[in-house]
Amino acid sequence: MIGIGPFSIQVVIIVIAVLLAWVTARLVARRVPDVSHKAAGSMVLDAVMWGLLAARCAFVIGWWEDYLAAPMSIIAIGDGGFTWWVGVAVALAYIAWRTRLATTLRGPVLTGVASGLIAWFMAGGVLGLLQNSAPPLPDVQLVTLDDRSVALSAYAGRPVVLNLWASWCPPCRREMPVFEQAQVEFPEVAFVLVNQGESLQQAQDFLQNEHLTLTDVLLDSRSELMRVLGARGLPTTLFFDAQGRMVDSHLGEITMAGLKDKMRRLF
């Protein structure tokens, strides 16, 4: 599963976990004398905010050289660049500090946070199982830029990063230099960029106008891959191991730091 509607499944999981934490904290607070359920819910949301900020800052620091090369990508939080253990630690520290003089509030808030974390971890486990059971690298016939037919399954046998894109899509255009650099830095991985729904001339004009030097650019004029893979939008990037099994997916623009982090964890 890649997404639900226009949102990536990872974002949906986080939103549900936060909502569960907020509801649980308020419900538990109602059962504790002299504790405001509104204050408990508000503290959960504040802790999440500070946790997300800390998780993003820690990730940016960890990949500082890549973000320094493209400073605007620091605010591109859609790349999934968060160091989650730092965020959780900061959120818990914030709650401990805020409840140092209101200890009766600490229990409901921590209970809410715990329920959210449990839901988050369980959903992540289920997502991992779904990805492990996802269809393998599909055997779809595509066309090269020199108008030759090629089967996508021909790339099996080594890790594959499959990107679905179109020249009319602004985030697709912005992330193309990332894949150009990645093809140089990770020669052992096949970065396959499949244009969706456009003609050979449109794809060639885009690459030429943007002065991009990319290999393994293929054409899918009928957008068959989006249907086969269940992609909900562009750009979509899918990660397959050497056995052709999908091990991760990303909906939306990806930065160099976000891509390198996934490459380190997956391959």
N, C-alpha and C positions, 0 to 999 in steps of 0.2 A: 504494500500500500504506500503510495507516494504522497497523496494529499486528500483533503476533504474540501470539495469546492475549490476556491482559489488559495486556500491555506495549506501549508505543508503539515503533515501529520505530527511532526515534532512540535510545531507551534500549538496545534490543537491540544496535544497532551499537556503542555505546560499550562495553557489557559484553564483546562479542566482541573489540573492539580491545584492551581492557585484558588480557583473558585471553591473547590472542596475544602481547602484549608480555611478559607474565609467563613464558609457556612458552618464548619465544625467548631471553630473558635467561638462564634456567636452562640451556637446552640449550647455548648458546654458552659459558657459564661452565664447564660440565663439560669443555670442550676446552682450557681455559686452566689451566696448572699453578698450584697454590696459590691458586685462587680458589674460594670456596664458592658453589655454585649456589643454595643456600638464601638466602645473603646477597644475591645478585643479584636473585632473585625478590622478596625482601622490600623491597629498595630501589626496585624498580619500583612496587610497591604504595604505598609511602610517598610517592614522587614524584607518583603519580596523586592521592593524597589531598590533598596540599598544592596541587597544581595545580587541582583542583576547588574547593577552598576559596578560592583566590585568584581564580579565574574568577567565582565567585559574588559575592565581595566587590566586585570591579570592576564587575560588572553592577549591583549594588545601588547603588553610588556613582553610576553613570551615570544611574540613574533614581530618584535619592534622593527627589525630591518626591512621586512616586507611592507609594513605599514608606513615606514618612513619614505619608501619609494613611491607610495601612493597614499598620501595623507588623508584624502577624502574617504578612502575605504574604511577608515576608523569608525565612521558613523554608519557604515553599511552593515547593521546588525543582522540583516537577513542571511548573512553568510554562516550563521550558526556559531560564531566565534565566542564562546564563553568557557571559562575555566570553572566548572560547576562546583567543585569541592571548595574553592575559595568563596564562591557566592553563598553556599550553605553555611560555611563557618562565619562569615560576616553577618548573615541574617540572624544566626543564633546569638552571636555576640551583641548585636543591636538589641535583641529582645531582652537579654540578660541585663544590659545597661538600662534600658527603659523601665524595666520592672524592679529595679533595685529598691525602690521605695514603695512599690505596689506589688508585693509578692503574691497577693491573691489573684492578680491578673495573669501571672506567669503561667499557671497551670493550663487555663483555657487556651492561651495563645500557643504554647508549646504543643498541646494536644492537636490543635488545628494544623500547625506546621508539620507535625509527625504524620498526620493523615494525608496531607498533601504529598509529602515525600514518599510515603508508601505507595500511593496511587501512581506517582511519577515513575518509581522504580518498577512497579508491576506492569505498567503500560509499556515501559521500555523493553521489558522482557518479552511481552506479547508481540511487540513490534519486531523484535529480533527473530522470534519464531516465524512470524509471517514472512519476513524477508528471506529466511532460510528455506521456506517452502515456496518462494516466488518462482515463476517460470525462469528457466535458464536464459542465457543470451540468445535472443530469438534468431531463427534462421530465415531472415527477411532478405529478399533480393533488393539491392540498392544500386545506384549508379555513381560512378566516379566523375571527377571534373573533366576527364578526357573521354567521357561518354562510354565507359565500359561497365558491364554488369559485374557486381561483386556481392557475395553472400556475407552478411554480417557475422555469421558463425565462423567465417574464415579467420577471425581474430582470436578465436578461442585458443587456449594453450598458454596464455600469459594474461596478467591483469589488464582489464579494459575499463577505461573511463569513457562512458558514452554520453555525449552532450547533444541535446535536441535544441535547435535554434532556428531563427529566421532573421533576415536582414532588417525587417520592419520593427523588430522588437528591441527597444532601447537597452534593457539590461543584457540582452544577448550581445549586442554590439560592444557594450562596456567590458564584458568579461572575455571577449575574444583574445586580447593581448595576454590574459592570464594563461590561456591554453597554449598560446604560441610559446610562452616562456616555459610552461610545463613540459611541452614536447621536447625541449632541449635539455631540461634538468632531469627528466625521468625517462630516459630512452628505453628502459626495460618495460615500460607500461605503454599500452596502445591507447592514445587519446583519439577517439573517433568522433568527429563532429558531423552530425547528420542534419542537414538543412530540411526543414519541414514545409512542404507545400509551395516551394518556389521553383522557378525554372533554372536551368543551367546558367543562362545569361545573367539572371539576377544575382545568383550566388557569386559568379565570377566577377561581376562589376563591383560588388560589395568588397570582396577580398582585395581587388586591385585598388579601389579608391582608398581603402584603409591601410594599404601597404602592409598587408599581413602575409607572412610566410608560414603557411600551415600545411601539414601533411594529413592524409586520411580524412579529407573533407568529402562527404558523400551526400547524395541527393535522394530525398524521399518525397517525390512530387505529390503523392496522395496522402501524406502524413500517416502512413500505415503504422509506423512505430509508436506514435502517440496512442493509437487505439490498442495495439497489442500490449503495450507496457502500462496502460492505464494512466498516462501522464495527463495532468489537468491543466497545464499551462506551460509557457515558455519563459525563460529557459528551464530545462530540466536536465539534471546531471545524475547519471546512474553509475554505480561502481560494481564491477563484476570481478571475482577472483579468477585465478588461472583455470579453474574447473568450470567457469561460465556461470557461477552462482552469484546472484545479486547479494551484495553484502552491505550496501548503503544507498541512499538516494538523497538528492537535494533539489528542492523546488525553488527557483528564483536565482538571482545573481550570486555568484560565488567569487570571493576575493582570492588573491594569491595565498594569503595567510590561511584562510579557511580551507583551501584546496590542499595546501601542504600539511595541515593538521590532519585532514582525513587520510592523506596518503601515508602519513606516519603511523596512524592507528590501524589502518586497514591492510597495508601492504608492507 
